[in-house]
Amino acid sequence: MHVLMVSALEVWTLPGRGGAPTLYRTLRAYGERGHRVTYITTTVGANAFTPHPDPASEAPQIPGVTFERFHLPSLRNAGLPLPGPLVTVDQKLRFALLFPLLAARRARQVLEREHVDLLYAYEVHGALAVGKLNAALPRIARFQGTVLHPVLDSLIGRIRKCEEFRALRLPADLYVMTNDGTRGDDVLRRVNGGLGDKLRFWRNGLDLGRLRPATPAERAERRAQLGLPDEAFVLLTASRLAAWKRVDRAIAAMPAILREIPHALLLIVGDGEERERLERQGRDLGVAERVRFAGAVPQEAVLDYTHASDVFLAPADLSNVGNPLLEAMTCGMAIVTVDAGATGELIRDGETGRLLPSGDPPAIAQAVVALAGDSDSRQRLGAAARAYAEREFWTWDERMAAELDAIEALAAPAASAAAGSR
């Protein structure tokens, strides 16, 4: 099967640049199953934090996958400094308007020269591009969650997020939505309607063989490697630094935490557009010395930070059950999160973690201080979280096998019909 996949996301997860590890695993799984994928994207992905002079040189070598990259013009090409608001406008124009046009043009070129069995739109901008194609082929729409639930009933919100709404309306034969706490199943049904049995609402998979609790010796070793004081009570957040991830709540809780736990340290793994503002928040609150920004970290290295930490914080009101939380549970960490989205399905307050009614910084601080003074509770909550993970979570092989089985079943009749007409 030859899959033509379109996305504006960069595949690699590189220090300081961003990337999409789930996308990488998807491409690799298709190649390992023996399928061929032509992946159309731009030279600088929408999820890359900083541009690189030669991104094509960093393209991952994935068996069965061919990269078709094209240049996406930018106002920055003029060499003029852009003020903050214009940077946002430039990003919006490039990916919401220009990317779909240029990606669709490149896709048509591929369709003209090669036989393709299936169109695969990966994420919002990929869906906007695939929506411009007239090819009579099975279509897959794949979304890693959604930010639309809070604005479903807001006219202004719908206008501001118009490209997301347009993408979710893409006619497709199969929709794959990640169950990451953003209520993507409800959103897709309300925005699209008439889905029938076309929706697959799945959590991401995990490297269950690699993820496990740290031994005391491993914990000490990881702390030494990361330069963390052995006596520090380390709080960990891991996410893209976007406003809706609400990492600001964890920083805002630090003054109250430090009054009770002077050796507390907040470790923030991830990067993004909010980093400068969050760093300034730490300085303004006088806690900058107790807040450490690790930046973008390759996915496999996040485990080192997990093993070095005592409590995992997930303070967002949306998308709290993505891979960082799942991995923290699998590693047997004590979790403090907000009762929003789908967190209540995984975290039962006092059983598998602390589930807070709200993300108010005082509530976060109170929960953290209580856990800091009760190592038995931390161990009990962490052990229960890991037991739940072992029972309920998929491996990546299981997750990708489910997708591949569904897509192969979808593509088979169309491929047979095409073969019969040739």
C-alpha distance (Angstrom), angle and dihedral (degrees) to the residues before:
residue distance angle dihedral
M1 . . .
H2 3.80 . .
V3 3.80 112.5 .
L4 3.80 121.5 -164.6
M5 3.81 105.6 -154.7
V6 3.81 123.6 -172.1
S7 3.81 125.0 -167.6
A8 3.80 140.1 144.8
L9 3.80 90.8 -142.2
E10 3.77 124.3 109.7
V11 3.80 111.0 -129.3
W12 3.77 102.8 -148.5
T13 3.79 123.3 81.0
L14 3.80 101.0 -145.0
P15 3.83 127.9 173.6
G16 3.78 107.6 -91.0
R17 3.83 95.1 0.7
G18 3.78 109.7 72.6
G19 3.77 127.4 -136.9
A20 3.80 143.1 177.2
P21 3.82 114.0 -95.1
T22 3.82 91.8 178.6
L23 3.78 89.7 56.3
Y24 3.79 90.3 49.4
R25 3.80 90.8 52.7
T26 3.80 90.5 48.7
L27 3.78 93.2 53.2
R28 3.79 92.0 45.1
A29 3.82 92.4 50.3
Y30 3.81 92.0 53.0
G31 3.79 91.0 49.5
E32 3.80 92.9 47.2
R33 3.82 90.2 51.5
G34 3.81 87.9 58.1
H35 3.79 98.4 -104.1
R36 3.78 125.9 132.5
V37 3.81 120.0 -127.2
T38 3.78 127.6 -167.8
Y39 3.79 105.8 -162.5
I40 3.80 116.4 -158.8
T41 3.79 116.4 -162.4
T42 3.77 142.3 133.7
T43 3.79 127.7 -93.7
V44 3.82 92.7 -108.0
G45 3.80 114.8 37.6
A46 3.79 125.7 -137.7
N47 3.82 88.0 -118.4
A48 3.82 95.8 51.9
F49 3.80 111.2 109.0
T50 3.80 95.6 -155.9
P51 3.80 131.2 18.8
H52 3.79 121.7 -111.5
P53 3.81 125.2 -147.8
D54 3.82 93.4 -130.1
P55 3.82 111.8 18.4
A56 3.80 91.8 162.3
S57 3.79 89.0 66.9
E58 3.80 88.3 62.6
A59 3.80 95.9 50.7
P60 3.80 109.5 134.9
Q61 3.78 117.2 -114.8
I62 3.80 103.0 -123.6
P63 3.80 117.8 171.6
G64 3.79 110.9 -115.0
V65 3.83 94.5 12.2
T66 3.80 124.6 111.2
F67 3.81 120.1 -169.8
E68 3.80 119.5 -141.3
R69 3.82 106.7 -171.1
F70 3.79 127.4 -178.8
H71 3.79 133.1 -173.4
L72 3.81 116.4 -102.4
P73 3.83 110.5 -155.2
S74 3.78 118.8 -130.8
L75 3.78 137.8 -170.6
R76 3.79 84.7 -117.4
N77 3.81 88.4 68.3
A78 3.79 87.1 76.7
G79 3.79 88.6 67.7
L80 3.80 93.4 -125.2
P81 3.83 121.8 131.9
L82 3.78 111.3 -108.5
P83 3.82 122.3 -147.1
G84 3.80 116.3 -129.4
P85 3.82 97.4 -95.3
L86 3.81 92.0 50.5
V87 3.80 91.0 51.0
T88 3.81 88.0 58.5
V89 3.81 91.7 46.7
D90 3.80 90.4 48.3
Q91 3.81 91.6 51.8
K92 3.79 91.3 48.0
L93 3.79 94.3 49.2
R94 3.79 93.4 46.2
F95 3.79 99.1 49.6
A96 3.80 104.7 26.4
L97 3.80 96.5 44.0
L98 3.80 114.0 11.1
F99 3.81 100.5 38.1
P100 3.83 95.5 57.4
L101 3.82 90.8 50.7
L102 3.80 96.6 48.3
A103 3.81 94.9 38.7
A104 3.82 91.1 50.8
R105 3.80 90.0 49.9
R106 3.81 91.2 52.2
A107 3.82 90.4 46.1
R108 3.81 90.5 53.8
Q109 3.80 89.1 53.2
V110 3.80 90.1 54.2
L111 3.81 91.9 46.9
E112 3.80 91.1 51.4
R113 3.80 94.9 53.0
E114 3.84 102.8 33.8
H115 3.78 141.6 38.7
V116 3.82 111.4 -108.1
D117 3.80 125.5 -170.5
L118 3.78 102.5 -170.4
L119 3.82 141.6 15.6
Y120 3.79 116.1 -137.8
A121 3.82 119.6 -167.5
Y122 3.79 109.4 -163.6
E123 3.80 112.3 -160.9
V124 3.80 132.0 -28.9
H125 3.79 103.1 -48.2
G126 3.78 92.4 41.0
A127 3.81 88.6 54.5
L128 3.81 91.4 50.3
A129 3.82 89.2 53.2
V130 3.80 96.0 45.8
G131 3.79 88.7 48.6
K132 3.81 88.0 66.7
L133 3.81 93.3 58.2
N134 3.81 122.0 95.7
A135 3.81 96.9 -163.9
A136 3.81 112.8 133.6
L137 3.79 95.1 -130.7
P138 3.81 134.2 124.3
R139 3.81 109.7 -87.1
I140 3.80 130.5 -148.1
A141 3.80 122.1 -163.9
R142 3.80 112.8 -161.9
F143 3.82 122.8 -171.7
Q144 3.80 128.1 -179.3
G145 3.80 91.4 -148.5
T146 3.80 129.0 -62.8
V147 3.80 141.1 -106.7
L148 3.81 93.9 -150.8
H149 3.80 103.9 92.2
P150 3.84 95.9 85.6
V151 3.83 92.0 51.1
L152 3.80 101.4 41.0
D153 3.81 91.8 108.9
S154 3.81 96.9 35.8
L155 3.80 119.7 95.7
I156 3.80 91.7 -161.1
G157 3.79 90.4 47.6
R158 3.80 91.2 50.9
I159 3.80 90.3 51.5
R160 3.80 93.2 48.3
K161 3.81 91.9 47.1
C162 3.79 96.0 38.3
E163 3.82 94.9 130.9
E164 3.83 90.8 54.6
F165 3.80 91.0 51.0
R166 3.81 91.0 47.9
A167 3.80 91.2 49.5
L168 3.80 94.5 52.0
R169 3.80 89.7 51.9
L170 3.80 91.3 60.2
P171 3.83 108.6 129.2
A172 3.79 106.5 -118.5
D173 3.77 140.2 163.3
L174 3.81 92.3 -135.5
Y175 3.81 132.7 19.4
V176 3.80 119.6 -159.3
M177 3.82 111.6 -166.9
T178 3.79 122.7 178.7
N179 3.79 115.0 -124.9
D180 3.81 95.6 -135.4
G181 3.79 99.7 141.9
T182 3.82 96.2 -87.2
R183 3.83 92.5 107.6
G184 3.77 91.1 -119.9
D185 3.80 93.5 164.7
D186 3.81 91.9 58.7
V187 3.80 91.9 43.0
L188 3.79 94.5 50.2
R189 3.79 93.0 48.3
R190 3.82 92.2 49.6
V191 3.80 95.2 44.2
N192 3.79 98.8 39.0
G193 3.78 107.7 22.0
G194 3.77 127.8 -172.2
L195 3.79 93.7 57.6
G196 3.79 95.1 143.6
D197 3.77 108.2 174.7
K198 3.81 94.7 -21.5
L199 3.83 95.7 101.1
R200 3.81 124.3 91.9
F201 3.82 110.1 -171.9
W202 3.79 106.0 -169.8
R203 3.78 138.3 159.9
N204 3.76 118.3 -126.0
G205 3.77 119.3 -97.0
L206 3.80 126.3 -111.5
D207 3.78 138.5 -145.2
L208 3.78 90.6 -112.1
G209 3.79 92.4 172.4
R210 3.81 91.7 57.7
L211 3.80 100.3 37.2
R212 3.80 113.3 81.6
P213 3.81 139.1 128.6
A214 3.79 116.9 -75.2
T215 3.77 121.4 -113.2
P216 3.83 116.3 -127.0
A217 3.79 89.3 -103.8
E218 3.82 92.0 50.9
R219 3.79 91.0 47.7
A220 3.81 91.5 53.2
E221 3.81 91.3 45.9
R222 3.81 93.6 50.3
R223 3.78 91.6 48.9
A224 3.77 91.2 51.4
Q225 3.82 90.9 49.0
L226 3.81 91.8 50.3
G227 3.79 94.9 42.8
L228 3.80 94.3 -115.8
P229 3.82 118.7 151.0
D230 3.79 110.5 -111.5
E231 3.80 91.5 -131.9
A232 3.84 94.5 51.8
F233 3.79 119.2 113.8
V234 3.80 98.0 -135.8
L235 3.80 123.6 -152.7
L236 3.80 116.4 -166.7
T237 3.79 133.3 -155.2
A238 3.81 121.5 176.7
S239 3.79 121.4 -174.2
R240 3.76 144.9 98.9
L241 3.79 107.3 -68.6
A242 3.79 96.7 -116.1
A243 3.80 124.1 141.1
W244 3.81 94.1 -112.5
K245 3.82 91.4 56.3
R246 3.86 86.5 70.0
V247 3.79 97.1 -146.6
D248 3.81 83.8 152.8
R249 3.81 87.8 75.9
A250 3.80 91.6 60.8
I251 3.81 90.9 50.4
A252 3.82 91.4 45.9
A253 3.81 89.4 54.5
M254 3.80 93.2 54.9
P255 3.85 99.3 84.6
A256 3.81 91.1 57.0
I257 3.81 91.6 42.3
L258 3.80 92.8 50.2
R259 3.79 92.2 51.2
E260 3.81 87.7 63.2
I261 3.82 99.7 27.4
P262 3.83 109.0 32.2
H263 3.81 91.0 179.1
A264 3.83 94.1 56.0
L265 3.79 117.1 125.6
L266 3.82 127.9 -169.3
L267 3.80 113.1 -145.9
I268 3.82 114.4 -163.0
V269 3.80 115.6 -163.9
G270 3.79 115.7 -168.9
D271 3.77 140.7 48.5
G272 3.76 137.9 -129.3
E273 3.75 147.7 122.4
E274 3.82 94.4 -51.0
R275 3.81 96.8 57.3
E276 3.81 97.1 96.7
R277 3.80 92.0 48.9
L278 3.81 92.1 47.5
E279 3.79 92.0 49.7
R280 3.80 89.2 51.0
Q281 3.81 90.0 49.3
G282 3.80 90.0 55.6
R283 3.80 91.0 51.1
D284 3.81 92.9 46.7
L285 3.82 90.9 51.8
G286 3.80 92.6 46.9
V287 3.80 93.5 -120.1
A288 3.80 100.5 103.7
E289 3.81 92.3 114.6
R290 3.82 89.6 57.2
V291 3.82 95.7 46.5
R292 3.79 116.7 75.0
F293 3.80 123.9 -168.9
A294 3.80 112.0 -152.0
G295 3.80 94.4 -177.5
A296 3.79 124.6 -148.7
V297 3.80 110.1 -14.9
P298 3.82 127.4 -169.2
Q299 3.80 108.5 -104.5
E300 3.78 94.6 -115.6
A301 3.83 89.9 54.3
V302 3.82 94.1 54.8
L303 3.81 87.3 80.5
D304 3.82 89.5 67.3
Y305 3.81 90.1 58.5
T306 3.80 91.3 45.0
H307 3.80 92.2 52.4
A308 3.80 90.1 49.1
S309 3.83 94.9 52.7
D310 3.81 135.9 81.4
V311 3.83 104.5 -156.4
F312 3.80 132.0 22.1
L313 3.82 116.9 -142.2
A314 3.83 122.5 -156.3
P315 3.84 102.5 176.3
A316 3.82 101.5 165.7
D317 3.79 125.7 112.4
L318 3.80 89.2 -143.5
S319 3.80 135.8 41.4
N320 3.80 97.3 14.3
V321 3.80 96.3 143.3
G322 3.76 98.5 63.3
N323 3.77 123.0 121.1
P324 3.83 97.3 -72.4
L325 3.81 91.6 62.6
L326 3.81 93.4 40.7
E327 3.80 90.9 50.4
A328 3.80 92.4 47.2
M329 3.81 89.9 52.5
T330 3.80 91.3 48.1
C331 3.81 89.2 51.7
G332 3.80 90.4 54.1
M333 3.81 97.2 -112.9
A334 3.78 125.4 160.1
I335 3.83 105.3 -110.1
V336 3.80 129.2 -149.5
T337 3.81 112.2 -171.8
V338 3.79 143.6 148.0
D339 3.80 124.7 -97.4
A340 3.80 96.7 -117.1
G341 3.77 136.9 113.1
A342 3.80 108.6 -4.1
T343 3.80 100.3 -27.2
G344 3.77 91.3 108.6
E345 3.81 89.4 63.3
L346 3.81 90.7 62.9
I347 3.79 107.1 23.3
R348 3.77 117.9 56.2
D349 3.78 109.9 -172.3
G350 3.77 111.0 -107.3
E351 3.82 92.4 4.3
T352 3.82 110.9 62.8
G353 3.81 97.5 4.5
R354 3.79 143.3 -42.7
L355 3.80 113.8 -58.8
L356 3.81 110.2 -166.4
P357 3.83 122.6 -155.8
S358 3.81 89.0 -135.2
G359 3.77 140.2 7.4
D360 3.78 94.7 -117.7
P361 3.82 109.5 146.9
P362 3.84 92.5 -126.4
A363 3.82 89.7 56.3
I364 3.79 91.1 48.7
A365 3.79 91.1 48.3
Q366 3.80 92.6 49.2
A367 3.82 92.4 51.2
V368 3.81 92.8 46.9
V369 3.80 93.7 48.5
A370 3.81 90.9 49.8
L371 3.81 91.6 51.2
A372 3.77 92.9 45.7
G373 3.78 89.9 59.1
D374 3.80 95.4 46.0
S375 3.81 114.8 56.4
D376 3.82 90.7 170.4
S377 3.82 90.7 60.8
R378 3.79 91.4 48.0
Q379 3.79 91.3 52.6
R380 3.82 93.1 44.7
L381 3.81 93.7 49.2
G382 3.79 92.0 44.8
A383 3.81 93.0 49.5
A384 3.82 91.3 50.2
A385 3.80 91.4 47.9
R386 3.79 90.8 52.2
A387 3.80 92.2 47.5
Y388 3.82 89.3 53.1
A389 3.81 90.6 48.9
E390 3.79 92.7 51.1
R391 3.81 90.4 52.0
E392 3.78 100.9 41.5
F393 3.80 113.9 23.8
W394 3.79 126.4 91.9
T395 3.76 125.9 -132.1
W396 3.80 114.8 -125.7
D397 3.79 89.2 -108.1
E398 3.82 90.4 56.0
R399 3.80 93.0 45.4
M400 3.80 94.2 49.2
A401 3.81 93.2 42.7
A402 3.82 88.7 57.5
E403 3.80 91.2 52.3
L404 3.78 94.9 44.3
D405 3.80 92.5 48.6
A406 3.81 90.7 51.6
I407 3.80 94.3 46.8
E408 3.79 95.5 44.3
A409 3.80 89.4 52.3
L410 3.80 89.2 50.3
A411 3.81 95.5 47.0
A412 3.81 97.8 42.7
P413 3.86 98.3 78.0
A414 3.79 92.1 45.9
A415 3.80 91.9 48.0
S416 3.82 91.3 49.4
A417 3.79 91.4 50.0
A418 3.80 91.5 48.8
A419 3.81 91.3 49.2
G420 3.79 90.9 50.7
S421 3.81 92.2 52.7
R422 3.79 94.0 51.6
